[in-house]
Amino acid sequence: MDQIIQQNIRENIRHTLVSEANALLRVSNCISAQMEEAILHMYHSKGRIVVTGIGKSAIIAQKIVATLNSTGTNALFMHAADAIHGDLGMIAPDDVVLCLSKSGDTPEIQMLVPLIKNFGNTLMAIVSNPASVLAMQADYCFLIPLESEADPNNLAPTTSTTLQMAMGDAIAVALLSLKGFSQEQFARFHPGGSLGKQLYLRVADLILRNEKPRVYLSDPLTTIIFEISSKRLGITAVVDDNENLCGVITDGDLRRMLESNHQMPALKAADIMNIKPKTIALDSLAIDALTMMRTHCITQLVVLDQNRYKGIIHLHDLIREGII
């Protein structure tokens, strides 16, 4: 019995995903000149994009607003039911109103459409019914043809809301492309979380907390061991009198030296150091440091400004900041 139930679950999942994927493909073949003109109108607009809807469409509208704001297009959400009870005051003269509705004929939408038209704002619609009040009254229409919802009763908003969300994403991406929205701008709007940190956090920001282990070319073995142990990074830089990097010595270098060399008391830093360490520039992004560490299977990099030694960035620094 359980096996039959599991099979039914698997088929329901597959049916839903395939149904919604096919619907998306159908919409992708229905891109019209009117859609292109609508995007250009949004791009040239001096106002904001006010996105509105009712029911599940209102929830999708909120997501579209979040995507627009995070990609450089000013937007705000207005619930269609609240709009006719005072929230119409949110709309400024230059704003574009984007209304989401599957049918385009709900009572709230039918009441809202003429009010927006009377305000003189540009009205755009994401709608599935081309014969609806919303579709026929909108200045621009993003028509998303819908054959049926994914649920067996063709009632629950499933495929229709997927299409609305996808069209909202398409609008946002088209606008950010027109605006030339850059990674740096994206990082400015997303300072929190690992995504933002990957785009703005630099090596210079991370090494401030770390010790700065270093010895000089002529320093003896005892000084080297003390520096590596006390600074607890498993490495020390070897520098000249001008703080230029000459090489590095790791705890692994020390172990290998102790195994193979019987002249230990006479050894100096210059005799032990690796003269070709992996380095990274002080102003590099932290994510670039992670990429280098992964590429070379190492846990730390020497940080340089030109050739001057500035410190060590360790894998633990990247973990602590949530880069990984």
Backbone torsions as a table, in degrees:
resi	resn	phi	psi	omega
1	MET	NA	-45.5	179.5
2	ASP	-59.7	-37.2	-179.3
3	GLN	-64.7	-39.0	178.3
4	ILE	-65.7	-42.3	179.2
5	ILE	-62.3	-44.1	179.5
6	GLN	-62.6	-38.1	178.5
7	GLN	-64.2	-40.9	177.7
8	ASN	-63.4	-41.0	178.2
9	ILE	-61.3	-44.9	-179.0
10	ARG	-61.4	-42.3	-179.3
11	GLU	-68.2	-37.1	177.3
12	ASN	-64.5	-42.2	178.7
13	ILE	-63.4	-47.9	-178.5
14	ARG	-62.1	-43.8	-179.5
15	HIS	-60.2	-44.0	-178.8
16	THR	-62.8	-47.3	-177.5
17	LEU	-65.9	-43.6	-179.3
18	VAL	-66.7	-41.3	-179.7
19	SER	-60.9	-45.4	-178.0
20	GLU	-72.3	-36.4	178.1
21	ALA	-64.2	-43.0	178.6
22	ASN	-64.2	-37.5	178.2
23	ALA	-64.4	-40.0	177.3
24	LEU	-63.1	-40.4	178.4
25	LEU	-63.9	-39.0	178.9
26	ARG	-64.1	-42.1	179.2
27	VAL	-65.1	-36.8	-179.5
28	SER	-63.4	-20.3	177.7
29	ASN	-93.2	5.8	-177.4
30	CYS	-117.2	23.1	179.4
31	ILE	-69.7	125.4	-173.1
32	SER	-112.6	165.6	175.5
33	ALA	-63.1	-31.8	179.2
34	GLN	-64.3	-37.1	176.2
35	MET	-62.7	-43.5	-179.9
36	GLU	-62.4	-42.0	179.2
37	GLU	-65.3	-36.4	179.3
38	ALA	-64.2	-43.4	178.7
39	ILE	-61.7	-43.7	179.1
40	LEU	-63.1	-38.3	177.9
41	HIS	-63.0	-43.7	176.9
42	MET	-60.6	-42.3	-177.5
43	TYR	-62.4	-41.3	-177.5
44	HIS	-85.8	-9.4	-177.7
45	SER	-64.4	141.0	177.2
46	LYS	-88.6	-9.1	-178.8
47	GLY	-101.5	-163.3	-180.0
48	ARG	-99.2	172.1	172.1
49	ILE	-100.8	112.5	177.9
50	VAL	-95.9	115.1	-175.8
51	VAL	-104.9	130.7	-174.8
52	THR	-137.6	162.2	178.8
53	GLY	179.5	178.3	-179.5
54	ILE	-130.7	147.9	177.5
55	GLY	64.6	-136.7	-179.7
56	LYS	-63.5	-31.6	177.9
57	SER	-62.0	-31.1	178.0
58	ALA	-66.8	-37.1	178.4
59	ILE	-65.7	-43.3	177.4
60	ILE	-64.0	-37.4	178.9
61	ALA	-59.9	-39.0	178.9
62	GLN	-64.5	-38.6	178.1
63	LYS	-65.9	-41.5	179.7
64	ILE	-62.6	-40.9	177.5
65	VAL	-59.9	-44.5	179.9
66	ALA	-61.7	-41.2	-179.7
67	THR	-67.2	-42.7	178.8
68	LEU	-61.7	-48.2	-179.2
69	ASN	-61.4	-37.1	-176.9
70	SER	-78.5	-8.9	-179.6
71	THR	-119.3	22.5	168.9
72	GLY	95.7	8.4	178.1
73	THR	-116.2	118.6	-178.5
74	ASN	-65.7	127.7	-177.2
75	ALA	-147.8	157.3	172.7
76	LEU	-147.3	158.0	-177.4
77	PHE	-100.3	137.8	174.4
78	MET	-133.0	118.0	178.8
79	HIS	-71.1	131.7	-174.5
80	ALA	-61.5	-34.7	179.6
81	ALA	-70.6	-39.4	179.5
82	ASP	-73.9	-24.9	-177.6
83	ALA	-58.6	-41.0	-176.4
84	ILE	-83.0	5.1	176.2
85	HIS	-122.4	29.6	173.0
86	GLY	124.0	-24.7	-175.5
87	ASP	-74.3	-5.8	173.7
88	LEU	-60.1	-20.5	176.9
89	GLY	-64.4	-12.5	177.3
90	MET	-70.8	-24.4	-171.6
91	ILE	-82.1	123.2	176.3
92	ALA	-93.1	161.7	-174.1
93	PRO	-55.9	-35.7	-176.5
94	ASP	-92.1	1.8	-176.9
95	ASP	-71.6	148.5	171.4
96	VAL	-101.4	130.6	179.6
97	VAL	-102.0	121.8	178.2
98	LEU	-109.7	113.8	-174.5
99	CYS	-106.9	129.2	178.9
100	LEU	-104.8	129.9	175.1
101	SER	-162.7	132.0	176.9
102	LYS	-65.3	-52.1	-176.0
103	SER	-86.7	-32.5	-176.6
104	GLY	74.9	9.3	-174.6
105	ASP	-132.0	15.6	177.7
106	THR	-67.0	153.4	-177.4
107	PRO	-54.7	-42.0	-178.5
108	GLU	-63.9	-41.1	179.9
109	ILE	-67.9	-42.0	179.7
110	GLN	-62.2	-32.3	178.7
111	MET	-79.3	-34.6	-175.1
112	LEU	-73.8	-38.3	-173.4
113	VAL	-55.6	-53.2	-178.7
114	PRO	-65.1	-29.1	178.9
115	LEU	-65.7	-43.4	178.8
116	ILE	-65.9	-41.2	178.8
117	LYS	-61.9	-39.0	179.0
118	ASN	-66.8	-28.8	177.4
119	PHE	-70.1	-20.6	-178.2
120	GLY	86.8	7.7	177.5
121	ASN	-78.5	152.8	173.7
122	THR	-72.0	127.7	-179.8
123	LEU	-107.8	125.7	175.6
124	MET	-119.7	153.7	-176.5
125	ALA	-133.2	139.3	163.2
126	ILE	-109.2	108.0	-168.1
127	VAL	-148.1	153.2	-179.4
128	SER	-100.8	-19.5	-176.5
129	ASN	-103.2	105.3	-177.0
130	PRO	-68.6	-16.5	-178.7
131	ALA	-96.2	7.8	-176.3
132	SER	-79.1	165.1	175.6
133	VAL	-58.9	-44.2	-178.1
134	LEU	-62.9	-48.1	-177.7
135	ALA	-63.4	-39.1	-175.3
136	MET	-78.7	-26.4	-178.4
137	GLN	-93.1	-18.5	-177.7
138	ALA	-67.7	145.1	175.7
139	ASP	-71.1	-34.5	177.2
140	TYR	-137.7	142.2	-175.8
141	CYS	-129.3	125.5	169.6
142	PHE	-96.0	93.2	-176.3
143	LEU	-81.8	125.2	179.6
144	ILE	-119.1	90.6	-177.7
145	PRO	-55.8	135.3	-178.4
146	LEU	-129.9	120.2	177.1
147	GLU	-82.0	-44.0	178.8
148	SER	-167.8	159.5	172.1
149	GLU	-74.6	168.0	-176.6
150	ALA	-79.9	-20.8	-176.9
151	ASP	-77.5	153.8	-174.1
152	PRO	-60.0	-27.1	-178.4
153	ASN	-90.8	-2.6	-178.9
154	ASN	56.1	42.4	-177.2
155	LEU	-123.9	-47.3	-174.3
156	ALA	-68.9	131.3	176.8
157	PRO	-63.5	102.2	-179.2
158	THR	-126.9	-74.2	178.0
159	THR	-62.6	-38.8	-177.7
160	SER	-62.9	-41.5	-180.0
161	THR	-73.7	-31.4	174.2
162	THR	-61.4	-43.9	179.3
163	LEU	-64.7	-40.6	178.2
164	GLN	-61.7	-45.5	-178.8
165	MET	-64.8	-42.4	179.6
166	ALA	-63.5	-40.4	178.3
167	MET	-66.3	-38.0	175.6
168	GLY	-61.1	-42.1	176.3
169	ASP	-62.0	-41.4	-179.2
170	ALA	-62.7	-41.0	178.0
171	ILE	-62.9	-46.6	-178.9
172	ALA	-62.1	-43.3	-179.2
173	VAL	-66.7	-40.5	178.4
174	ALA	-62.5	-40.7	-179.8
175	LEU	-69.1	-42.2	179.9
176	LEU	-66.2	-31.4	176.3
177	SER	-67.0	-43.4	178.0
178	LEU	-63.5	-36.3	-178.1
179	LYS	-79.7	-11.2	-175.4
180	GLY	66.1	38.1	-176.7
181	PHE	-64.7	121.3	-170.6
182	SER	-98.4	169.3	175.1
183	GLN	-60.5	-37.7	-178.6
184	GLU	-65.0	-40.4	177.2
185	GLN	-67.0	-40.0	177.8
186	PHE	-60.2	-43.2	179.9
187	ALA	-63.2	-35.6	179.9
188	ARG	-64.4	-33.9	179.3
189	PHE	-87.2	-10.4	-177.4
190	HIS	-128.9	56.9	-176.0
191	PRO	-70.6	-20.4	-178.2
192	GLY	-92.1	154.8	176.0
193	GLY	81.1	171.6	-175.3
194	SER	-66.9	-32.9	-178.9
195	LEU	-62.0	-49.0	178.9
196	GLY	-62.3	-42.1	-178.4
197	LYS	-63.5	-34.2	178.1
198	GLN	-63.6	-26.3	-174.8
199	LEU	-96.0	-16.6	-178.2
200	TYR	-129.8	-25.2	-175.2
201	LEU	-70.9	129.5	-176.2
202	ARG	-113.2	161.4	-179.9
203	VAL	-55.4	-40.4	-179.1
204	ALA	-58.5	-30.1	-179.7
205	ASP	-73.3	-25.6	-172.4
206	LEU	-92.9	-29.2	-173.8
207	ILE	-80.3	-7.3	-177.4
208	LEU	-62.3	-32.1	-177.3
209	ARG	-81.6	-16.9	-172.6
210	ASN	-87.0	152.6	167.4
211	GLU	-64.4	164.4	-178.1
212	LYS	-123.9	75.5	-176.6
213	PRO	-65.1	133.2	176.7
214	ARG	-158.8	146.2	170.9
215	VAL	-131.9	167.9	-179.8
216	TYR	-105.0	164.1	-171.7
217	LEU	-54.0	-36.1	-174.7
218	SER	-95.8	3.6	-178.9
219	ASP	-66.6	142.3	-178.3
220	PRO	-78.5	173.8	-177.0
221	LEU	-59.9	-39.9	-178.0
222	THR	-61.8	-39.1	178.9
223	THR	-66.4	-39.7	179.7
224	ILE	-62.7	-47.9	-178.5
225	ILE	-62.0	-43.4	-179.7
226	PHE	-63.1	-42.9	-177.7
227	GLU	-64.6	-43.8	179.6
228	ILE	-65.7	-41.5	-177.5
229	SER	-70.7	-43.9	-174.0
230	SER	-73.0	-31.5	-178.0
231	LYS	-88.3	-12.2	168.4
232	ARG	56.5	36.9	174.9
233	LEU	-116.1	-0.8	178.3
234	GLY	73.0	17.1	-175.1
235	ILE	-162.1	153.4	168.2
236	THR	-140.0	144.3	173.8
237	ALA	-82.0	151.4	173.0
238	VAL	-112.8	119.9	-175.3
239	VAL	-124.2	162.2	173.6
240	ASP	-91.7	-172.8	-175.2
241	ASP	-67.9	-15.4	178.1
242	ASN	-100.1	13.1	-179.9
243	GLU	67.5	18.8	173.2
244	ASN	-79.9	139.1	-178.4
245	LEU	-71.6	129.8	175.7
246	CYS	-109.2	-26.4	-179.6
247	GLY	172.2	-172.4	176.4
248	VAL	-136.9	158.2	172.7
249	ILE	-130.5	125.9	178.0
250	THR	-105.3	167.1	176.4
251	ASP	-62.5	-30.0	174.6
252	GLY	-65.4	-39.9	175.9
253	ASP	-59.4	-41.5	179.8
254	LEU	-63.2	-44.1	-180.0
255	ARG	-62.5	-43.5	179.3
256	ARG	-65.1	-36.8	178.7
257	MET	-66.8	-41.8	-180.0
258	LEU	-64.0	-32.2	179.6
259	GLU	-73.5	-26.9	-169.9
260	SER	-116.0	-7.7	-172.6
261	ASN	-123.8	132.0	-179.4
262	HIS	-106.3	4.1	179.8
263	GLN	-105.5	37.1	-170.4
264	MET	-56.0	-46.8	-175.7
265	PRO	-59.1	-27.1	-176.0
266	ALA	-88.6	-7.9	-175.5
267	LEU	-72.9	141.9	175.6
268	LYS	-115.1	168.8	179.8
269	ALA	-56.1	-39.1	-178.6
270	ALA	-63.0	-24.1	-178.7
271	ASP	-82.4	-20.0	-171.8
272	ILE	-106.8	-28.6	-166.2
273	MET	-64.2	151.2	170.1
274	ASN	-88.1	118.8	-173.1
275	ILE	-85.8	-2.4	179.7
276	LYS	-128.4	62.2	-179.6
277	PRO	-76.2	162.0	175.2
278	LYS	-79.6	127.8	-176.2
279	THR	-127.5	163.6	176.3
280	ILE	-144.6	147.2	-178.5
281	ALA	-72.4	148.1	-177.1
282	LEU	-58.2	-36.0	-176.5
283	ASP	-92.7	9.8	178.1
284	SER	-69.6	154.8	175.0
285	LEU	-70.2	146.8	178.7
286	ALA	-60.6	-34.6	-179.9
287	ILE	-64.9	-30.1	176.5
288	ASP	-68.3	-35.4	176.3
289	ALA	-63.7	-41.7	178.2
290	LEU	-62.6	-42.1	179.6
291	THR	-60.7	-43.2	179.1
292	MET	-64.0	-43.1	179.8
293	MET	-61.6	-42.8	179.7
294	ARG	-66.8	-40.5	-178.5
295	THR	-62.3	-40.8	-174.5
296	HIS	-101.9	4.0	178.1
297	CYS	54.9	50.3	178.8
298	ILE	-128.6	168.7	-176.0
299	THR	-116.2	-0.9	177.8
300	GLN	-151.4	156.8	177.8
301	LEU	-133.8	147.5	174.5
302	VAL	-84.2	132.2	-177.3
303	VAL	-99.8	128.2	-177.1
304	LEU	-124.3	149.0	166.5
305	ASP	-118.7	106.4	-162.5
306	GLN	61.8	-120.2	176.2
307	ASN	-110.5	9.4	-177.6
308	ARG	-85.6	134.8	-176.1
309	TYR	-73.0	128.8	-179.1
310	LYS	-118.1	-18.4	179.6
311	GLY	151.7	-167.7	-178.3
312	ILE	-124.8	133.7	170.2
313	ILE	-107.8	129.8	-174.9
314	HIS	-112.7	154.7	177.6
315	LEU	-54.8	-34.6	-180.0
316	HIS	-63.1	-30.1	177.2
317	ASP	-63.1	-40.8	-179.0
318	LEU	-71.4	-36.8	176.5
319	ILE	-65.5	-43.4	-179.0
320	ARG	-61.0	-34.4	-179.3
321	GLU	-86.6	-0.8	178.3
322	GLY	78.0	16.3	178.0
323	ILE	-66.5	-34.2	-179.8
324	ILE	-93.2	NA	NA
